[in-house]
């Protein structure tokens, strides 16, 4: 817009000079040309005034007509300004595809014509689209390429503007030190006379301090940004710092002030039909309403912000809206919906490396996951949250930023002292020696006082930073202790779940599923290494009459007593499991037929003679199957063979063990 105003002044000035100085014979033709030029200039000025007044569509129509006429007449300068103005309007309204189309075309022309300034400007504008849509890596690469070209073209204003936008991208990536260096470099160029948007630089510095949770410094810079924006002819520029001030007020719990800031930003965005600005101001309005516990209004505002953000592909604002809607759902008691909304926000926060917001999301999700019994996910997020907490404490980053600020303050003091020294040198040319000595002494004292004041300020600031770091470390210790307690509780519950999933509730031995899993592994190992193994299918003889006569309580005690008798004999590497009601399966690694038969005989004796006085005596029938010497065993076939042998033991009188006929019974393995 500043460049366009300069162009208009040049056009009008040239017309006035031409009318005053040219001979009468050629004056008519000159007046015709001047009138045409003035008409274009007046239409440009009209379009600019319409934008500033909020008539965006009217301005857009004028610029489109000018672009069409300029293209037909070959007026490249007017076409260039019209294209830029149309792109600015499209960017304002969130129509990023239109903006990209304009600047991709300009980029191609710039490279064809080897125009470094135009190429750099096009790359910068395309990078701003990437940043708006959350593609931070692409935005950073584009801005760095533009910065190189602006420096090669010795364009200090373009360099400063690019450094300002690069500072925001670095801030969004969490690179605080590089962000402040970039923004400080932009301010240095502005002090040297470069035409750079000072309001944006102050705003991004405010956002940087907001990221460091230094709300006082953030408010100072954002207030400066708002003051600078209100000095500009474009009222829309005030919307962004107002939205950021609303964000600070919400973060500090001053929700009524946040609501006021957001309302003003929202009114400006509505007036200028800025969908991106409206989506952000509506988000902060929703956050303020949530803080004031006006839940229905908050939900309506946040859903509106989400819809607006989705319409212009601003995924980060969509994530913020979903996260805050999750907090609303939590207050409304809808925990399942809250968890869903928190989960939907995480991918965008991860893509943007937004560590503070990710930590908030993890903290919100852990108790909800625990409530739903998803303990593994809860543990995973707790661990991730601990890592993020250590990262967000930012001890090293805070120290480095403090050192950078110290360096800038000292450099400023040194420059002031150098200026005083130069003033004293000038004074030596016109003052007497005594006067020179007196003035030099005064200047030196003033410089020393200035340095002392700066050092005192820096000392106090370093003490505040140290206090904040100590507080952060204390919070970190508390969080680690809380997390350890949570992890211990979750581990105990996970262990209990594991036992419940693999054990039989009555007898405490392995259940059918677990014994099957172990059998499959042992069979696979035996096949791979040529090792022997055996299984025993064990059944309690005539158990149904025990239940029918004595009742299921006695029957349960009998089963538990049988298990105790068997467990006393089972070797360490073996596994005993309950296969059915009164059926058990025993897996014996490294057992051949002879050892398996011996174990079965011992088991028969132990159960036959081990009943209690108040329990009916019972006996066992056992079927034995072993892995043959020259065959590959299969779990299912081994079980079927053992089952067949069990039935033979039943048929042959019970209280006995039989081996499978289909398995090679070689004692040589023993």
N, C-alpha and C positions, 0 to 999 in steps of 0.2 A: 504494500500500500504506500510506503514512503517513496519508493522508486517511481510509482505511478504519479504521485503528486508532483514530484520533480519534473517528470515528463510534461505534465499539464502546464506547469509554470514556464517551461522552455517553449512550448508551442505557442502560448499566449504572448510571451515576450518577443519571440521572433516575428509574430504577426504585427505587433505594434511598431517595431523598428522598421519593418518593410513598408508599412503605410506612411511612416514619417519621412523616409529618406529617398524613396525611388522617384525618378522623373515622372511627369504627368503622362507621357506617351505610354509608359508600361504600367501605370498605376492600376488601371482597370483589371488587367490580368492578374496583378499581384493581389488585389483585393479579393478576386474570386478564389485564388489559392488560399488566402488567409481565412476567408469565410469558411471554406471547406475544412481547413485545419482547425479552426475554432469550433466548428460543428462537432468534429470528432472529440476535441478536448472537452467541450461542454457535455457531450454525452458520457464521456468517461467520468467527469466530475459528478454528473447526475447519478450514474451507477454507484459511485463510491458513497454519495450521500444517502442513497436508498439503502445500501448495506448497513451504514451506521445508524439509520433510522429503523432498521428491522424489516425493511421491505426487500427480503432476500430474493423472492421470485421476480419482482420487478427489475432488480439489478441484473439477475440472471438473463432475463429477456434482452436487456440492452446489450450485455456483453456478447450474447450469441449473435445478435444482429451485426455488431461490430466485427466479430470474427468472420462471419460469412462474407461481409463486404470487403474486409481486408484480404481474405483469401482470393476473392475474385479479382481484386485490383493489384495484387502482389505487394501490398503494404505489410512487409514482414514485421516492422516494429509494432504496429497496432495489433497485428495477429498475435505476436508474442505476449503483449500485455493482456489481451482478451483471453488467451488460453490460460495464463496464470490466474487471472481473476476468476474464471470459471472453475479452475481446479481448487482455488481457495474456498469457493462457495460449496463445492462438492465435498471437500474435506470437512468443512464446518458441519455439514448435514450428515456426515458419516457414509457418503457414497464413495467408498474407497476404490472400487473398480474403475469409476470414471476418472478419479485422480491418477490412478496408475496408468491408465490409457494415455492421458495427456503427457505425463512425464516420461513414459517409455518412448513416446514419439519424439519428445524434445531430446531425450538421451541419444537416440539414433541420429538425429540431425547434428547434435553437438559432436559426436564422434566422427561423422562424415566430414564436418567442417573443421575438425580439430580445435574446437572451442572449449578450452579447459574450464572456464567459469560456468558455462551453460551445462557442461557435463557434471561438474561438481554440484551445482544447484539441483540438477535432476536426480542425482544419486542421493542427495540429502533428503529431498522430498519423498522419494520412494522408501527411504529408510524410516521416515516418520510413519508411513503407512504400516510397515512391518512392526514398529514399536506399538502402535495403536492396537494391532491385532495379536499382540503377544509373541511375535517372532523376534525375540531379543537378540539371538545370535546373528540373524540376518541383518537386523537393524544396526548392530554394532559394526559389522563388516562394511555395510554401505556407508556409514558415517565416517569410518576410518579412511575409506577410499576417497570420499568427498574431501576430507581434511587434507589429504596429501595433494589433491588437485588444487584446492584453494591456496595452499601454501606455495605451490609451484607457480601459480598465477599471481602471487603477491596480493591476494585479495584478503585483507585483514578483517573486513566485516563478515565475509563469508566464513572465514576461519573461526571467528568468535561465535557466530551463530551455530556452526557445526559443533564446536566444543561444548556449547550450552546443552544441545540436544544429546550429545554423547555422554555428558555428565548424568543425565536422567537415565539413560539406558544402563550405564554402569551401576547406578544406584539400584535400579530394578533387579540387576543381577547380583546384588549384594557386595559389589566391589567398592566399598565406601572410600577407601584411600584414593583409588584412581578417580572416583567420581568427584571428590573434592578438589583434586589436582586439576581435573578438566574444567570445573566451574571457576576455580581461581584463575586459571589461564584465560578464560573468557573475560572475567572481570578486568584482568590486566590489559587486555586488548581494548576494552571499553574505555578504561582510563586513558589509554594512548590515543583515543579518538575514533575507534572503530564503531560503526553503526550496528549495534547488537541490541536485541530485545532485553532490556534490563529487568523488566518485570518477570520474564521467564527465568532468568538467571537467579534472581532472588527466590522465586517460587521453588525451583529445584533444590536450592540450598536449604530452604525450609523443609522440603520433603526429606532431604538427607538427614537433617537433625531429628526429624520425626522418626526416621528409621533407627536412629540411635537412642530413641526414647528421651531425647533432650527437648522437652516440650517448650521450655522457655525460649531457647534459641530458635526453635522452629517457628514459634509465634512471631518473634521479632522479624525474621526474614520474610515470612508470609505476609505480615502486615506491610512491610516495605514493598513487596510485590504487588499487593492490592493498591497501595498508593500510586506506584508507578503505572499500573494498568489504568487507573482512573484518570491519569493525565493524558492518555492516548485518545485519539478521536474515535477509536473503535470500542464501543461499550462492551462488546462480547469478551474482551480480554480480561474483564474483571471476574468472569464466571469461574475460571480455573482456581485462582487463589481463594475465592470464597468457598469453593468446594473443599479445598485442602484445609482451610480454617475450620470448616464443619467437621472434618475428619479428626482434627486435633481435639476439638471440643468433645466429640463422642468418645475418643480414646481416654480423655481425662474424666469422663463421667458428667460433663457439663452439657446435658442433653438439650436443655432449652436453648442455650446459645447455639448449639449445633443446628437445631431446628430453624433458628432465625437465619443463620448463614446459608443453610441449604435452601430455604425458601427464596432468598434473594438470588442465589445462583440459578435456581430452577426458573424463576421469572425471566431472567436474562436469556437462558437457553430456549425457553418457549418463544420468547419474542423473536429470536433469530433462527428458530426452527433447527436448532443444533441437537440432533439426536444423541451424539456422544456426550455432550455436556449435560443434556437432560437425564441420560441414564445414570451418570455419576452423581448428580445432585439429588436425584430421586433415591439412589442407594443410601446416601448419607441421611436423607430425610427418614427413610425406613429404619436405619440404625438408631436415630434419635428417638423415634416413636417407640421402638422396642425398649430403649433405656427408660422411657417415661411410662412403660407398661401399658401402652395403648396398642394391644396386640393385633386387633383386627385392622386398624389403620396401618400398622407396620407391615402386616402381611400383604395388604393391598399395594402399598408403595413398593415393596421389594419385588413382588410379582411384576409390577409395571416396569421396574428397573431391569429385571431379567429379560423381559420381552423386548425392551428397547435395545439392550446390549446384544441380544441374539440377532436382531434385525441388521446390525452393522458389524457382526462378527467380532465383538469385543469380548473375547472369551474370559479374560481376567475379571471383568466386571460381572459377567455371568456367574463365575465361581464365587465372588464375594456375595452376590445376591443369594445364591443357593446356601452358602454357609450361614448367612444371617437368617434366612428362612428356617434353617435347621434349628437355630437358637429359639426362634419363635415357636416352632413345633414342640421343642423341649419344654418350653414354658406352658404350652397348651396340653402337655401330658401325652403327646403322640410320639413315643420314643422310636418306634419303627420308622416313621416318616423322617424324624430328625436324623437317624442314622443314615438313611438313604440320601438325604440332602448333603450331609457332611461328606459322604463317600463321593458324591458327584463333583464336589469342589476340588478334591485332592489332585486329580491328574493335572489340572491347570496350575495349581500351586507348585507341583513338582516340576512341571515344564518351565515355569518361570523362576525356579529356585527361590521361592518366597519362603524362607526359613521360619520367620515368626508366624505366618499364617498357617503353615504346615503343622507347626507345633501346637497351635490352638486347635486345629482340626483333629490331630491325634489325641490330644487331651480330652476333647469332647467325645470321641468315639470309644475310648477304652472302657469307661463304665457301661456304655450301652452294649458293647460286645460281650462283656462279662455277664451282663444281665440276660443276654440271649444264649449264653452257654458257649460262645465261640472263643474259647480260652486261648487257643493257639494264635488267632489273629490279635487278640488283646495283648498277649505277651509280645508278639512281633511289633505291634505299634508302640508298646511301652519301651521296648529297646530302641526303636527308631526315635521316639520322643526324647529319650535320654541323650542320644547322640546329638539331636538338634538343640537341646537345651545347652549342652556344652558349647556348641557352635555359636548359639545366639548370645551367649554371655559376652562374647566379643572382647575379651580382655586385650588381646594383641591388637585388634583393630582400633579399639578406643585409645590405646597408648600411641599407636602410630598417627592417628588423627590428631591427638593432642600435640604431638611433636611437630606435625605439619603446621598446625595453627601457631604454635610457638615460633616456628621458623619464619612464618609470614609476618608475625608481629615484630620480631626482631629485625627482619629486613626492612619493614616500614620505618622502624625507629632509626635504623642506620641511614636510610634514605633521608629522613628528616634532619639528622645530624649533618649529613653531607650538604644538604641545602643550606643549613645555617652556616656551615663553613664557607660555602661559596659566597653567601651574602656578606660574610665578614671580609673576604678577599676583595669584593667590589668596594666595600666601604673604605679599604685602605687607600684607594686612589683619591679620595676626597676628604678624608678626615685626618686630623693630626694624629701623631703617634699615641698621645695620651687618650684621645677619644677612641682610637682604634683598640687600644688595650682594654679600655672600659667596655666597649661594645662586644669585643671578643669574649671577655670574661662573662658578660651577661648571657651571650649566646651559648657559651659552653655550659654555664650553670643551667640555663633553660633546657639544653639538650640532655644534660645529666638527670635533671628532674623528670623530663619526659621518659627517659629510659627507665628510671627508678619506678615511675608510675606504671609503665608497661610491665616491668618485671613483677611488681606487686600484684597487678591484675592477673598475670599469668600464674603466680604462686597460688592465689586464691582459687583460680580456676582448676589448677592441678589438684588442689585439696578436694574440691567438689567432685572431680572425676574419680579420685581415689576412693572417696566415700561411696560413690555409686558402684565402683568395682567391688568394694568390700561387701556392699549389700547384695550385689549380684552373686558373689561367691557364696555368701551365706544361704541365699535362695537355692543355689546349685547343690550345696551340701544337704539342705532339707529335702530337695527333690530327689536326690540320690537315695536318701534314707527311706523316703516314701516309696520310691520305685523298688527298693530292695524288699520292703515288706510286701508290696503287691506281687513281686516276682515269686517270693517264697510261698505266698498264699496260692498263687496260680499253679506253682509247681506241685504243691500238695494235692490240689484238686485234679491236676493232670495225671498225677500218679494214681489217685483213687479211681479216676475214669479208666486208666489203663488196666488196673487190677480187675475192675468190674467188667471190662470188655473181654477179658481172657479167662476169667475164673467161673467155676460153678458155684452158685449162691449157697447151696446146701452143704457141700462137702469141702469147699475151698480149693479143690484141685482144678486143673485145667478143664475148660469147657470143650465141647465137641469141635467148635471152629478152631480154637487154638491148637488142639492136639492134631487136627488135620494139617494146619500150617507147619507145625514142627515136623510131622511125619514127612511131608513133601520135601522139606529141606534135608532131612537125614537121608531119605531115599536118593535124592539128587547127589549128595556127597558120596554115598556108598557106591553109586553107579560110576561116578567120576574117578574114584580112587581105588575101586575094587575091594572095598571093605565089606565085612559081613554085618548083618543086622537081623533083628527078629522083632515081631510084634505078637502080642498076646491079646486075644479077645476074651474077656472075663465076664461071666454072667452068674448072678446069685441064683442058686437053685430054689425053685418053688417059692419065689418071693411074694407072688400075688396072695397065696393063702396067709402069709404073715400079715400083710396089710389088711386082708379081710377079717382075720380073726382078732388081731391085736390092735388094729387101727394104724393110721398113717403116721402118727407121732412115733410109735414104736418102730414102724418100718423105717422112718428116717434115721432113728438112732442106730438101727442095724446097719444101714448103708454107711453111716459115718464110722461105725466100729470096723466094718470091712475095709474101708479106705485106710483107717489108721493101721490095721494089720498089714496091709499091702505096702503102705509108705515106709513102714519099718524095714522092709526088705528091698525097696527100690534103690538101685545105685544112683550116685550123684548125677551122672550124665543122662540118665533115662528120664522119661516123662510119663506120668500116669494121668489119664483124663477120663471124665465121665462121658460116655458115649451115648447113653440113653437113660431110661428110668433106672434099671438095675444092672446096666451093662457098662463095662469099663474097657478102655483100650490102653495098653501099655506098650510104649516104644522103647526098644532096647538096642542102642547103637553098639556095634562091635560084639554082638552076641551071635554065636552059632547055635545049632540045634541042641547040642548037649547041654550047654549052659542055660539055654532057654527052658529046656525040660526040667533041669534041676531047680531053676527059679520057680517054675510052676508047681513042682512037688512041694517046695517049701511054703509057697503061698497057700496051697490046699491044706497043709497041716496047720498053719498059723490061724487060718479062718475057722477050721473045724474045731480047734481046741481053745479058741480065744473068746468065746462069747461070754457075756456077763451073766450074773445069776438071775437078773430080772429081764433077760432078753431070751427069745427063742433061739436055739442053735440053728445055724445055716451052713451050707456047703457051697462050693464053687464048681462050675464047669469051665474049662479053659481050652481055647483053640489056639494053636501055635502055627505061625508061618514065618519062614526065614527066606532071606535072599539067596537063591541058588548060586552055585559056583560059576556057571557058564551062561547066565541069563541076566538081562537088564530088568530090574524090578520096577514095578509101577505101583504107586500107593493104592490105587483102587483094587488092583489084582491081589495085592498082599492082604488087604482087608477082606476081600471076598474069600480068599483061601483060609484065613484064620476063622472067618465066620462059619465056613463049611466044616472045619475041624471042630468048632464049638458044638455044632449040631450033632456030630458023631459022638462027642463026649456025653451029650445029653442022652442020645439014643443008647449008649453003652452003659447007662446006669448012673450017670452024674458023679459028682465028687471025684473028678478025674481030669486029666489033660490029654488031648489028642493033637498030633501034628498034621499039617496039611500034606496030602499025598502028592500034590502037584509040584511041591517044592523039593529040590534035591536035598535029602537028609544026610549030608556028609559031616562026620565029626572031625574030619581032618582039619577043618577051619579052627576048631577049638584047640 
